[in-house]
Amino acid sequence: AQNIDQPVCDLWLNPARRIERCQRVLRDQRRRGTYQPAPVGGTDLDLADLPTLEELEAMSTDELDELLGLKPKFDIPPAARRSMEQVGILGQREGGLPAASLARQPAALVRAVLAGTTRPMVSRWGHILLRRALASRLATPEEMDPVEFATLRVRALNALGEHVVARAVVQDIDTANYSPALTDAAVEAYIGSADIIGACPAVRLVDTQRDDAEWQMLAGICNAYAGEATRAQNDLRRLLSRTEDDRIDVLLAQRVAGSAGRGRRAVTIEWDGIAALTPWRFALANALGEPVPDELLGDAEPDLLRTAALTPALTPLQRARAADIAAASGILSSAAMVDLYSQIFAEEGAEGVAAIRDIWGGGGEFSYGRVVLTAYAAARLPVDDALADDADGLVAAMLAAGLDRDAMRWAGVVDDGSVGWAMLALADPDGSAMVSDGELDGFVDDDDSPRQHKSRMLLAGLAGLGRVADAEIAEYGERLGVDLAAQTRWTRMIERAAEVDNPALVAMLAGLGMQGSGWDRMTARHLFHIVSALRRVGLEAEARMIAAEAVARA
């Protein structure tokens, strides 16, 4: 191999031409008897592991590059390589948190907080805040590897269902800097955003030691798009012959790989007998534009529906079925919901009117996603005493989109002691007036929520914002069975982060404390510490919105 002219095997040649010309030179040298490997370092070269001509001809581009020492570590020129000093997509001027927020924090603490964030938030506003923190352009904590820091943040974003944001973060890092763990997190982000081909640089350049079926399918697809269509289809056919379950996944992968080559091999996709829709299956189908049966999409898990709400391959009506969950979670904004429903109503002859009514009606169940949808419509309504019966819902809708000053216009219409009054007492941006004992007493007396959970959330929110006297906190804490002063390891950490005025760490600790499947899982003590800490580090707007949301959704 060392007798081959370097220009013949130059790195910048087309891979297929490089293999062909290298093999032709080797064949000519063997035929003429002129092939003599040169000694290395003045010692005899061990030829025991030298591949035969047949083995060379069977090698892929990657294998031949590795044999000849031509496989680059970096796939971009030196001048274009990016520093790992700060990683993220949201600078401080763009609304991100200060870059040095975590630089001097203990690596073990940051690692534990991010590694512990494995589930969606109960709070829409908590989700929005945590997404902002995770996407911010941040410096790595001391004594932590920058790649590990990026990996933990991408994993947390994936856990929130923010695959598009996670993909943007990994794209801010050069592939040559990827670790196997970051590669796995990046692949999950690409799959979650239905961008299968986008994962190929990491799949082809990073050695992860993975050999599971999903990775083999990814490798086959990426090989096809690297110009090795025949090899890719052969590998996928062998995988299909060994697969008893989930054969549809391999068939979908064959379709994706086949779209890269000139030979269009027909692959028929049959959904009959498929019991569940997995993220991998869903991503492949969307990458192909393969219609997903409505019954499978309707039975999908909430995590997958969060992805479906952002998938452009689905029809607007199909996305609307998932939009409730995505909007309530914080993934979709009120403006995005309006855009989605505008597309549905703009379709001529759309047959989804009945389905749209079902979405709005929802069987009579309260849907916070639909509250988000109507936020701007509620803000445009004139204040009218005739709408007093609807005031609670209108206030909740406006606050779901952060329209606090629009909501405050209704302060004279909502009834004292009502849910609308409670939300405004928490959300008031100019809130200097303290809530009196009589006002709080009226709300608690009328509260018919399970275990008076709304009253507990109101007390915790008011205490965290400093809008109720200590005497009332003690009185109503005892009345409601709430001890806001009790300490845990988590409360001590978030209080300490607030003391040192670290908004990024407070936001991440708040996210850690707001994980769960519903507001019934959120305790008043957790809410108090979250609201209090956010207010103290300058995130009072987020603190007010989280507190008001707690009363609305408890």
N, C-alpha and C positions, 0 to 999 in steps of 0.2 A: 504494500500500500504506500510505502514511503517513496517508491519510484514513480508514482503518478505526479505529473506536473501540477503544482498548486493552482495555476490559472484554470486548468481543466476542471478542477473540483472547487473552483472559487465559490465562496458562500453566497454570492449574489446571483448565481445562475438559477434558472428555473429548476425546482427540485427534480422533476421528472427527467429533464435533460441532463442534470448532474449525475444521476444514477446511471443513465444510459451511457454517457461518455466515459465515466469511471469504469464501468463494467467492460466497455469495449477496449479500453487501454489495457486492462488486466488480461483480457482474453488474448490480445495481440502479443503481450509480453510473455504469457505462458506458452503460446504457440511457437514463438521464436526462440524460447528458452532464455530470454534476457531478463526474466523476473528474478531479482536478487535483493531481498530486503536488506537495507543498510543497517550496520550495527549501531546501537544506541549507547552513548556514553563510553565507548571503547570496549564494550563487553559483547559477548555473543548474544544474539536475539533468540529468545525461546519461541519456537514456531509451533508449540504444542496446541495453542489455542487459536491459531490463525484460521479463519473461516475458509472453507473451500469455495471454488467459483460458484457452485450451485447454491451454497448458502448465501453468498453475496448477492446473487441474482434474486433470491427470495426475500432479501432484507427490505424493510420499509425505508422511507426517507429519514425518519428519526433515527432508526437503528444504524443506517449507514453514516449519518452525520456524527453519531456518537462514536462509531468505530474510527472514523477519520479525524476525530477531534474538531469537527466543524460545527457542532451544535452550540449556539451561543447561549450564554447565561442571560444576557440582556437582549431584548428584542427591539430596543430603540437606541438611537445614537447617544453618546455620552452627553452632548450639550442639551439634550431634551429630557434627561433623567430628572426626576423630581425628588426633593428632599423629604425625609421622613420626620423632620423636626416638628412639623405641625401637620396633622391630618384632619380633614373634614371639608365640608362643602359650604359652610355658612360662616362667613367672617363676622366680626363684631359690628362693622358698619352695616351689614346686611341683616342684623337682628340676632346674630349668634352671640354666645356667651364669651367672656374674655378669654383670650387664648391661653393665658398663664394660670387659669383657674385651678387646675389640678397639678401643676408642675411640681409643687412642693408638698403635695399630699402623700401620705404613706402608700406605697404601691399595694401592700396587702389589703388596705381598706378599699381602695378603688377597685381592685380585682374582685373582692368579695361582693361589693355592691353590684357591679356589672354582671358577674357570673350568676348572681342570685335573681336577676331580672329575666325570667323565663316565661312569663305569661302576660296576656293583655291587661290593661288597666281597667278598673271599674269606672274611672272618671274620664270623660271626653277631654276636659281641659287638662287633666293630669297627663294624658297621652300626648296632647299637643306640646306641653311643656317639656316632657321627656324627649320627644322626637327632636325638638329644637336643641336640647343639650347634647344629644348623641350625634347630631349632624354638625355641630359647631366645629370650627377649625381650632383644635386644641393641641397644646403641647403635651407630651407624654409625661406622666409622673416620674420622678426620680426613681432609679432602681427598677424600672419596668421597661421591657423591650417595646419599642414603638409598634412592632408588628403585632405583639400580643394585645396591646392597648386597642389597636384598630380591630383586631379579631373580636374582642369582647364587645365592642360597640356595635359591630355589624351583627353579631349574634343577637344582641338585645333588640336591635331594629327588626330583625327577622321575627323575633318572638312577638313583637307588637303588630306584625302584619305589614310593616313598612318596607316591603321588599324593594320598591322603586328607590327609596332613599338609601337603603343599604347598598344597592347596586351602584348608586352614584358615589358613595363613600369608597367602595373598593376600586372603582375606576379612577379615584384620585391617587391610587398607589400603583407604582410600577410593578408589573407582573413578576419581574425578577426578584422583588423583595418579598413575594408571597411565601408564607410558611404552609405546610400541609393543613394546619388548622384554619388559617385564613382562606385557603383555597376551598375548603369544605364550606365555610360560611359564605364565600362569594358564590359558589355554585348554587347554594340554597337561595341566595338573593336573585340570581339569574333565573332559576326555575320558577321562583315565586312571581317574577315579572314576565314570565313566558318568553324570555330572551335566551333561548337555548344556545344559539350560535355565539352569543356574547361571552359565554363561559369558555370558549375554545382556547384562547391564549393561556389561561390558567391550566386547563386540562392537558394541553400539549407540552407546556414548559415546566410545570411543577411536578416533582416526583412525590406523590402522596402515599405510595404503597397500597392504594386502594385497588381492589379487584372484585367488588360486588357487581351485581347485575346492572345497577343504574350507572355505575362508572364505566362499565364496558359499553353500554349503549351510548353514553356521552362520547367515549373515545372513538367509537365507530362513526358517529355523526361528524365529529371534528376531523377525523381522518379524511372523510369524504370531502369536506370543505377545504382540506389542504391539498386536494388533487389526487387522492388515493381512493377513488370511488370503488374500484374493484375490490381492493383489500377490505374496505369498510363493509361492503355488502357480504363478502365472504365471512367476515367476523360476526356480523349480525345474524347471518343464516345459521352459523354454528351455535350461536347463543339461542336462537329460536328452537333449534333441535334439542337443546338441553333443558328448555323451559317448559314446565307443565302448567304452572299457574302464571297468571299475568302475561300471557302470550300477546295480548293486545298492546302491551307496552313496547315489545320488541317490534311488532308490526308497525306501530306508529313511528318508532325510531328508524325503521327501514324506509318509511315514506320520507322522513326528514332528510336522511342521508341521500336518498335517491334524487331529491330535488337539487343536489349539488352537481350531479354528473349529467353527461349527455344521454346516457341510457336510462330511460324512464321505465323502471320495472314496476308493473302494476301491482299494487298491494291493496287488498280489500279489507276495510275496517268494519268489523261486526261488533256492535255493542251488546248484542243479546247475551244474557248470562253474566254481564258485568254487574257486580253487586255494589261497588263503591267507586267513588271518584277520588283518586289520590292526587296530590300536588304534581307529581311527575307526569301522570297520565293527562291531567288537565293542561299542563304546560305544553306537552307535545301536541295535543289536539288543537290548542289555540295557535301554536306556531304554524300549524298546517292550515288553519282555517277549517278544520274538521268539526262539523256541528256536534255539540255535546247534547245528548238527550235531556230534555227538560226534567224528566223524573230523577235522573242522577244529579243534576244540578240542584234540584229542589231538596234533595236529601243530603246535600253536602254539609260537612262540618262547618261551624262558624269561622274557623281559621281560613278555610278555603273560600268561603263566601266573601271574606274581606278582600281576598285577591280578585275574586270575580267582579267585584264592583269597579275595579280599575282596569279590567281587561278589554281592550278595544275590539278584540275579535268577536266578542259577544254582542248580541243585539241590545239596544237601549233597554228594552223591556226585560231581557234576561239580567242585565246589570241592575235594574231597579229592584229586582227581588233580593239582591244582596246589599243594596245601597243603605237600607235601614240600619243594618249592623255596622257597616263602614262609617256611616255618619254618626251614629251613637258612640262609636269607638273613638272618633277623632280623626280618622283617616280621610274622610270626605268633608269638605267645608260646606257651608250653606250655599255658597255660590255654585259649587260643583253639583250639588243636588238640584239646584234650579236649572242648570245647564242640561243635566241628564233628563229631567222631566220635560224640559222644553223640546228636546229631540224627540221624545215619545209623542208628544202632542202635535209636533210638526209633521210627523209621518202621514202622508196621504193614505187614507183607507186602512189605517192601522187597525188590527183586530184585537188590540190589547186594552180597549176601553174597559171591558168588564174586569180584566185582570188589574188594571190601574185602580179601579174602585175597590177591589179586594185589598190591594196594597194600602190604600188610604184607610179602609175600614178596619182591616186587620183583625176581624172577629171581635171587635170591641176592646182589644187589648191596647194598653198605653204603649206607644212607640216613640221613644225619644228621637229616633232617626227622622220621623215625620215632623217632630217639633223643630229640628234643625232645618228641615226643608222650608218651613213657613216663616223663618226668622225675619227675612226682609219684607215679606208681605205684611207681617204683623207690625213692623216698624213704620210702614206707610199708612196705617190706619189712623184716622183722627181720633183723639181722645174723646170718648163719649160715655156719659154715665149710663146710657142704654146698653152698653156692652160690659157692664160691671160683672155679669155672670161669667163672661169669658176672659176676664182680666187676668186671672191666674195663668191660664194657658198662654195668653199673649205675652205676658212678662217672661214666662219660661222660654218661649220661642226666641224672643229678642236676646235674652241672656245666653242662650245656646250658641249664638254667633258673636257674643261679646258686645252687643249693642246696648251698653249699660245706660248711656244718657237718653237714648230713645225709650228705654224701659222706665226710667225715672219720671217720664211725663205722666205715667199712670199712677203715681203715688197718691194723688187725690181721689182716685176712682176705686182702688182696691180697698176691701173691707179691713179694718183693724183686726189683727189676729188671724188673718187668712194666710194661705200659702203664698199668695202674691205679695202680701205685706212683708212676710218673712224673707222672701228672696230679695226684695228691694232694700230691706234693712241691711242685708249682707252685701249687696252689689253696689250700693250708693258710692260713687267715686269721691264725693265730697263728705262722706259720712263722719261728721264730728259729733253728732248728737248720740247720746247713749240711749240704749233701749231700756225702758223703764220696767219695773217689777210688774206693773199692771198689764203692760203690753205682752210681756212674756207669759204671764199667767193666763191671759185670754187665749193665746196660741196653744199652750199645753192643754188647757181644758177642752179645746175643740179638736185636738189631734186624735184622729181615729186610725192612724197608720199602725201596722203591726209593732207591738212593744213600744209604741210612741217613738218610732225611729226618727221621724222628721223632727220632733222636739229635741231629741238628742243631738242630731246634726246641727240644728239651729243654735243650741247652746254652745256646742263646740266651735262653730264658725264665729259666733259673736265674741267668744272668749279669745279665740286666736287673733281676731282683728282688733281686739281691745275696745269693743263697743258695748260691753256690759260690765257692771260693777262687780267687784270681788264678792260682795255680799250675795248678789243674785247667783253668781256662779256656785257658791257654796250651797245656797238654798235649793236651787233647782238641780244641782248635781246629786244631792241627797234624795230629792223627790223622784228623779228619773233613774237613780242607780248608776250614776256616771262619776267616775273618779278620774278627772283630767290630770291630776298631779302624779299618778302612779308612773313609775319609771321602768323602762326595759332597756336592753342594750341598744335597740334601734332608736328609741327616743333620746337617749344620751348622745348618740352619734349625730342625729339631725340637729339637736340643740347646740352641740359643739360646732358643727358646720356653720350654723347661723351666727354664733358668737364671733367666729373669725371672718364673717362676711364673705362666704364662698357660695355664690349662687349656683354654680355648676354642680357642686357636691350636694347642695340642698335639693336641687331638682332631681338628681339621680337617686338620692335617699328617699325623696317623696315618691318617686316612681316605684322604688322597691316596696314601699309601704302601701301602695294602692293597687297591688296586683289582686286579681280575683275575678269571679264570674258575675258578681252583682253587688249593688250597694248594701245588700243585707250582710255582706261580709266585711264591710268597713265599720270599724268601731269609732265612737265619738272621740276617744283618746287619740287615735291615729290622726283623725281629721284635725283636731286641735293643734297637734304638734306640726302637722304639715302646713296649715294655714299660718300659724304663728311664725314658723321658720321662713316661709316665703315672704311674708310681710317684712320681716327684719332684714332680709338681704336685698330689698328693693324690687321684689316681684309681687307687689301688692295687687296689681290687676289680676294676675293669675290666682292669687290667694282668694280674692273676692269671687271670681268666677267658679272656682272649685267649691267654695262654701255654698254659693247659691245653687249650684248644680246638685249638691248633696241633698238639699232640702227638696228640690224638684223631683229627684229620682228615688229618694229613700222610700 
